[in-house]
Amino acid sequence: MKADIRVPAWAVSLISDHTDMIRNPHPLDAAKVGRFALELPDDAYFEYAFLDASGSVRADPENPVRGENPWYPEVSAFVGPSYQPDAYAALDKAFDRGTTTRHRLQSRALGALRRFTVYTLAGFEAASLPVVLVQDGVAYQRVAGLQRVLEALLDRGEVRPAHLVFIEPADRTVEYGFNPDYRAFITDELLPFVAAHHPCSEECLLLGASLGGLVSATLALEHPELFGTVLCQSGAFLGTPEEREFYRTRESWLLETLEGHVRLPLRWYLEVGAFEWLLDVNREIHRVLLDKGYDHAYVERPAGHNWVNWRNGLASALRFGLAAS
């Protein structure tokens, strides 16, 4: 697919999936380059926009297709002729059949009151179920509709039932990026609290996107006795505890740790967009998991670092993590 773009006279920068949106804007001068073209796969979903002189994000006035981006409402999208959203990516709210229980927990590790919710599937209120710990929980519940995907897959017998624990960070960069206090909150406080208030089996899975994927992977490597399966969407696997830089470094604590470890009793689901800055490190993690003989799945999708991409992968992630016996 060839995408033809005309540069508006007011545009000073282009932002897109290629630039991780506003993190690395590409300068523009409409007087010098009035048009340009992008070559994209026919099955791509690609988001882009322009910055004006005030720094405001503005959609392409010549493209009527808007992106589905909760962070940037004014973005445009190119949708390839072969693009097909996953069948479970936009389920009706009628699938919200279960019970959402809101909890508050005073964390000694974090020195703050933390809030999270537990979603219990309809008809399984008294069942002892596996637990899925979901980072960025509000977004996964409200934007991605993870609970609807689980309900729909369960209807078709494709997965086993589980409790979904939607956890929301106070400052995701601080807490998800190699923060031992946050990890202690999860293992020493939240998990025992959930087990005390909901019937749980010993099986526990971790799910997260971007930095949420990083903290999920970090928790699993630190406590393989607690977490058996890690589900990572666009895992931000860059940086180290000493260099907490997740965008402009080639260092990867996760990669080095996996390479240096014997194989642990962990299962991994990894997916990443082909237009992301995280593509290379995810490919390297995939290579190491193959070399070590881990039970794992790896998916690349022609998309960027956004919720459209992640919604399209939720069903596959749950099928892997909660495979029906």
C-alpha positions in Angstrom: 0.0 0.0 0.0 1.3 3.4 -0.9 0.1 6.3 1.3 0.4 9.7 -0.2 0.5 12.6 2.3 0.4 16.3 1.6 2.0 18.5 4.2 -0.3 21.3 5.6 1.2 24.8 5.5 0.9 25.0 9.3 2.7 21.7 10.0 6.1 21.9 11.6 6.6 18.2 12.5 5.2 14.8 11.6 4.4 12.3 14.3 3.5 8.7 13.7 3.9 5.1 14.7 7.4 5.4 13.3 8.3 8.1 15.7 6.5 6.7 18.7 4.2 9.7 18.2 5.4 12.8 20.1 8.6 11.3 21.4 10.7 11.8 18.2 8.8 14.2 15.9 10.1 14.5 12.4 10.7 18.1 11.3 8.8 19.4 8.3 8.9 22.4 6.1 5.9 22.6 3.7 7.7 25.2 1.6 10.5 22.6 0.8 8.6 19.3 0.8 5.0 19.6 0.0 4.2 15.9 -0.4 5.7 12.6 0.5 4.7 8.9 0.3 4.9 6.0 2.7 5.1 2.4 1.6 3.1 0.2 4.1 2.1 -3.4 4.1 -1.4 -4.1 2.7 -2.5 -5.4 6.1 -1.2 -2.4 8.1 -2.9 -0.2 10.6 -0.8 3.0 10.8 -1.4 6.2 12.8 0.1 9.6 12.2 -0.6 13.3 12.7 1.1 16.7 12.5 2.3 19.2 15.1 1.7 22.9 14.5 3.8 25.8 15.8 2.1 25.7 19.2 2.9 22.0 19.7 -0.7 20.9 19.3 -1.4 17.5 17.7 -3.6 17.9 14.6 -5.0 15.3 12.3 -4.4 15.3 8.5 -7.1 17.6 7.1 -7.1 15.6 3.8 -7.6 12.1 5.4 -11.1 11.5 6.8 -10.0 8.3 8.6 -9.3 9.0 12.3 -7.2 6.7 14.5 -8.6 5.0 17.6 -6.1 6.5 20.0 -7.1 7.4 23.6 -3.9 9.4 24.1 -4.2 11.5 20.9 -7.8 12.1 19.8 -6.6 14.1 16.8 -4.7 11.5 14.8 -5.2 10.1 11.3 -4.9 6.5 10.2 -4.1 4.5 7.1 -5.9 1.2 7.1 -4.5 -1.2 4.5 -6.9 -3.0 2.1 -6.0 -6.4 3.7 -6.2 -5.2 7.3 -8.7 -7.2 9.4 -9.3 -6.4 13.1 -9.4 -9.4 15.4 -12.8 -10.8 15.8 -12.6 -10.1 19.6 -11.1 -6.6 19.4 -14.3 -4.6 19.8 -16.9 -6.7 21.6 -20.2 -5.3 22.7 -20.6 -4.2 26.3 -23.2 -6.9 26.7 -20.3 -9.2 27.4 -19.7 -7.4 30.7 -21.6 -10.1 32.5 -19.4 -10.6 35.5 -18.9 -8.8 38.8 -16.4 -6.1 39.3 -15.3 -5.7 42.9 -13.4 -2.5 43.9 -10.7 -2.8 46.6 -8.5 -0.4 48.5 -5.3 -1.5 50.1 -2.9 0.5 52.2 0.5 -0.4 51.0 3.4 -0.4 53.4 5.9 -1.0 50.6 4.7 2.0 48.7 3.5 4.1 51.6 0.3 4.9 49.9 -3.3 3.8 49.5 -3.7 1.7 46.3 -6.9 0.9 44.4 -7.6 -2.0 42.1 -10.5 -4.1 40.9 -11.2 -7.8 40.5 -13.4 -9.0 37.7 -15.1 -12.3 38.4 -16.7 -14.2 35.5 -20.4 -14.7 35.6 -21.3 -18.0 37.1 -17.8 -18.5 38.7 -18.3 -16.5 41.9 -17.5 -19.4 44.2 -14.9 -21.2 42.0 -11.3 -21.3 42.9 -9.7 -19.8 39.7 -6.3 -18.8 38.4 -5.4 -15.1 38.7 -4.3 -12.8 35.9 -2.5 -9.7 37.3 -3.1 -6.9 34.7 -0.9 -3.8 34.8 -2.5 -0.5 33.5 -5.7 -2.1 34.7 -8.1 0.8 34.0 -7.0 1.0 30.4 -7.2 -2.8 29.9 -10.7 -2.8 31.4 -12.2 0.3 29.8 -10.2 0.8 26.6 -9.4 -2.8 25.7 -12.3 -4.6 27.3 -10.2 -7.5 28.4 -13.0 -8.9 30.5 -15.3 -9.1 27.5 -12.6 -11.0 25.5 -12.3 -13.5 28.3 -16.1 -13.9 28.6 -16.4 -14.4 24.8 -13.5 -16.9 24.6 -15.0 -18.8 27.5 -18.3 -19.1 25.7 -16.6 -20.8 22.9 -14.6 -23.1 25.1 -11.3 -21.7 24.0 -9.9 -20.7 27.4 -10.2 -21.6 31.1 -11.9 -19.2 33.5 -9.8 -16.8 35.7 -10.0 -13.8 37.9 -8.8 -10.6 36.3 -7.1 -8.3 38.8 -6.9 -4.8 37.2 -4.1 -2.8 38.9 -3.5 0.9 38.3 -0.1 2.6 38.9 0.3 6.0 40.5 3.3 6.7 38.2 3.9 4.0 35.7 7.4 5.0 34.7 8.6 5.1 38.2 6.8 2.0 39.4 7.1 -0.3 36.4 10.8 0.6 35.6 12.8 -1.7 37.9 11.2 -0.5 41.2 11.6 -3.1 44.0 9.0 -1.4 46.2 6.3 -1.8 43.5 7.3 -5.4 43.0 7.1 -6.0 46.8 3.7 -4.5 46.8 2.6 -7.0 44.2 4.1 -10.1 45.7 3.9 -9.4 49.5 0.7 -7.4 49.7 -1.6 -7.5 46.7 -1.4 -11.2 46.0 -2.2 -12.3 49.6 -5.0 -9.7 49.8 -6.6 -11.1 46.6 -6.3 -14.7 47.8 -7.9 -13.7 51.1 -10.9 -12.1 49.5 -11.5 -14.2 46.4 -11.3 -18.0 45.9 -8.0 -18.5 44.0 -6.0 -21.4 42.7 -2.2 -21.4 42.9 -1.9 -20.4 39.2 -1.0 -16.8 38.6 -0.4 -15.1 35.2 1.0 -11.6 34.4 -0.2 -9.3 31.7 1.0 -5.9 30.6 1.7 -3.6 27.7 4.9 -1.5 27.1 6.4 -0.8 30.6 3.6 -3.0 32.0 5.2 -5.8 30.0 8.6 -4.9 31.5 7.4 -5.1 35.1 5.5 -8.3 34.3 8.7 -9.9 32.9 10.8 -8.6 35.8 8.4 -10.1 38.4 8.4 -13.4 36.7 12.1 -13.7 36.6 12.4 -12.6 40.2 9.6 -15.0 41.4 9.2 -17.9 39.0 7.7 -19.8 41.9 4.7 -17.4 41.9 4.2 -16.7 38.3 4.0 -19.3 35.6 3.0 -17.4 32.5 4.0 -13.9 31.2 1.9 -12.2 28.6 3.6 -9.1 27.1 2.3 -6.7 24.5 4.9 -4.4 23.0 7.2 -5.1 26.0 9.4 -2.1 26.7 12.4 -4.4 27.4 15.1 -1.7 27.2 17.0 -0.2 30.1 18.5 -1.6 33.3 18.1 -0.9 37.0 21.1 1.4 36.8 20.1 3.0 33.5 16.4 3.6 33.6 16.2 4.7 30.0 13.5 2.9 28.1 13.7 4.6 24.7 17.2 5.7 23.7 19.4 2.8 24.8 20.4 -0.5 23.5 21.0 -2.0 27.0 18.5 -4.6 28.1 18.5 -6.1 31.6 15.8 -8.5 30.6 17.8 -9.8 27.6 21.0 -10.2 29.6 19.2 -11.9 32.5 17.5 -14.4 30.2 20.8 -15.1 28.4 22.5 -15.7 31.7 19.9 -17.9 33.4 19.2 -21.5 33.0 15.7 -22.1 31.7 13.1 -21.2 34.3 9.6 -22.8 34.7 8.0 -19.9 32.8 5.8 -19.6 29.7 6.0 -16.5 27.6 3.7 -14.8 25.1 5.3 -11.8 23.3 3.9 -9.6 20.6 5.1 -6.4 19.1 4.3 -4.0 16.3 6.5 -3.9 13.3 6.6 -0.1 13.4 7.8 0.2 17.0 11.2 1.2 18.3 10.9 -2.0 20.5 10.8 -4.4 17.5 14.6 -5.2 17.7 14.7 -6.0 21.4 11.6 -8.1 21.2 13.1 -10.1 18.4 16.2 -10.6 20.5 14.1 -11.8 23.5 12.3 -14.2 21.1 15.7 -15.6 19.9 16.9 -16.2 23.4 13.6 -17.9 24.4 14.0 -20.2 21.4 17.6 -21.0 22.2 16.7 -21.8 25.8 13.8 -24.0 24.8 11.1 -22.0 26.6 7.4 -22.7 25.9 6.5 -19.4 24.2 4.7 -17.7 21.4 5.9 -14.7 19.4 3.8 -12.4 17.1 4.7 -9.4 15.0 1.9 -7.3 13.7 2.1 -4.4 11.1 1.0 -1.8 13.5 2.4 0.6 16.1 2.6 1.1 19.9 -1.1 1.6 20.5 -4.3 0.1 21.8 -5.6 -0.9 18.4 -2.6 -3.2 18.1 -3.0 -4.5 21.6 -6.7 -5.1 21.4 -6.0 -7.2 18.3 -3.7 -9.4 20.3 -5.8 -9.9 23.5 -7.6 -13.1 22.3 -4.3 -14.7 21.2 -2.7 -13.8 24.5 -5.5 -15.3 26.6 -5.6 -18.4 24.4 -2.0 -19.0 25.2 -2.1 -18.1 28.9 -5.4 -19.8 29.7 -5.4 -22.6 27.1 -8.4 -24.9 27.6 -7.3 -28.4 28.6 
